[in-house]
């Protein structure tokens, strides 16, 4: 079993593996609602729309990592509000509004970053992740904010289940539905921001939706869907990183590929069971 | 003191026992300048079961949304037990079949338990009482043995009953049902009418949007004819007369004079999925 222990001799691998596991768990729980509410495009867009926030934070902090989190959150909230605002105030449909806001924000981010010298390297890390560059401070960030997301999810479990299944019931029961919707958007934004370093902007949406979608095929209870998704995502993170270590494949890509293979396997499994 | 309850549910509206469960006073509402409801006046007594009849786009769904407080009327007032609907948790609704995500990961028990959410309160878990109430609601609609089925595995009639059980678990005193008979076979429809009789005994006020006049006449004590305006409200005998029907379905109802004093009204129900539903009323 030397091959399991070998990568663990490196600090950066330990941190990377821990980050991949934590991110997998947190993304799955928030992503379960993204899948059930049909918000995949919104999740993808939010990941892209964060870029100008990171760019401004990076330029303002003169390359320091500090404060990047808050700049990214700011950009995410601004984009989410912008999408809601366009949908409400114009006759434009929501998916178009999402497309406009996210590509505009993304372009702004690229424009800002292109003013920096080592433009290509920085952008590659942002787009495709840099899980081996995860610092202890980053890990703490994932731990604290990810933990908050899990806690909120437990506290509002029965309410979130209702707004996902039947928004009209939420209204007739007089639940604070606007607050709950906003809280859920905020939680998705937090998850995306803390997870960005593992798989990057380009593949972020896969972390949100692929493990929950796999779990959706395997179970018929909401809490089980979250638990199964979290386990599958953590496994994808771990095995993806090992594959990346031994075969020299991009870490973000191999994590997502493992998650995708799991989805295909679950689909096949369902197909076999349905025929019997 | 600001308790958790007052903070998040801002208190439950108090019922005036002398006020009717539902009263609409001069309610009007427009969508994009087009009238959806116009000067609707209506009083429904406790435990009454009312069929709401009207052509597609007559404002039936809008009426339900106004009653449940999801939409606010532009003019006029909705009174639930004497006060505005906004804070009442006593209005249950049963959604149309195609508005439900049947593959949502929830079983029958889960869906019925959702009706308890605001009674349980924020940050609390369902207790023994809540589980007991859910089981009673399932018993009432005859689904006790199916509590752990996934909702997509049920028949159409059973699926309707899940949502009635949810309204019962909510302890709803007014239940709104939007086209519950769509796609149900005769047996399932009869099961549903059996449950309506149980609701009657429980003094639950029931409003059911329908498009089949014959069924409305056979199973409901009151019929509300709606086409943006209230065209008639009364017992089936009062409502099922050709003059009322012509107003409700202009172009769809044809009057034929069979012999002096005897008219036949034909209702054209071209878009009805049920071919037996043609209304032929001999008067």
Interface residues (C-beta under 8 A of the other chain):
Chain A: X36 X155 X156 X158 X159 X161 X162 X164 X165 X166 X168 X169 X171 X172 X173 X174 X175 X176 X216 X219 X220 X221 X222 X224 X225
Chain B: X8 X9 X68 X69 X70 X86 X87 X88 X89 X91 X92 X93 X95 X99 X100 X101 X104 X105 X106 X107 X110 X111 X113 X114 X115 X117 X118 X120 X122 X123 X126 X150 X166 X170
